[in-house]
């Protein structure tokens, strides 16, 4: 019997300059594909980066994998951490774009709530509640509610009273009593 376990980043998509890149089942992005698709400078090929001290350290910890290393057609695959390190090696501007692409994944409410559920399942209830409140605060139009106490018991009570938040959701966000 074999068990097919996918990495937590498997099939995640990042979008850089309008180009979509998907992680493989191991949660790794193809740096060579990113380099080619975005027409990054020839001197910034992933194959050249993997010879740096930082990349070698990341490779030793399983954050980088190379296929056909040293040959034409070689492919460098990297975890999120290594992809960000590669982007920083390419340029500060490119690092910012890649960082923003990864952050965009978490800014999607449906993804953020899944992350919070995962945090809770690992016993990190307090951190999950803070994360959920953060997502809720970002999505809620507190000015139109005329509630200056957004992330407080008073604010959550007011949001429930105005029908902008269900009692169940308010309890998930930390409301102690209705």
Secondary structure, 3 states (H helix, E strand, C coil): CCCCCCCCCCCCEEEECCEEEECCCCCCEEHHHHHHHCCCCHHHCHHHHCCCHHHHHHHHCCCEEEECCCCCCCEEEECHHHHHHHHHHHCHHHHHHHHHHHHHHHHCHHHHHHHHHHHHHCCCHHHHHHHHHHHHHHHCCHHHHCCCCCCCHHHHHHHHHCCCCCHHHHHHCCCCCC
